[in-house]
Amino acid sequence: MDQLFTTITDILIDYGYWGMFIAAFIAGSVFPFSSEAVMAGLQLAGLAPLPLFIWGTIGNVAGSMFNYWIGSLGKMEWIEKYLHVKKEKVEKTQKFMEQKGAWMGVLCFLPILGSVIAVTMGYMRANVYISFISILIGKAVRYAILVYFVSLI
């Protein structure tokens, strides 16, 4: 599995900024992937930090909004089948989010839980504009921190 991850990461690094976008989209959706490794690799390979930050953020937000869209379809069997998110996780997250609403999107940067949050926000029909903004804030802060620390190397 590590070899597969390394191969995929190498291919995405070869695609530069488009590779960053693709890696970030995949990582932002429910598929397990580390866009951070791709971003760090691209930055260390000499690509400019600002475009990496922008493309990474756009891709990662798009991945989370994809999850939101799937959740908004309201088909729990699709969520379980295609996104591999169990009904129990959605229900548990839904209870947690009932008081906080769409602003929980800030936490979509978290591994694994972030995907469940985005799916649940869609399932609950949380305000799409607030969801988008909150997801954008969380993802942008995460990538800004990553780009900053990689620049120190």
ABEGO torsion letter per residue (X at the ends): XAAAAAAAAAAAAAAEAAAAAAAAAAAABABBBBAAAAAAAAAAAGBBAAAAAAAAAAAAAAAAAAAAAAAAAGBAAAAAAAAGBBAAAAAAAAAAAAAAEAAAAAAAABBGAAAAAAAAAAAAGBBAAAAAAAAAAAAAAAAAAAAAAAAAX
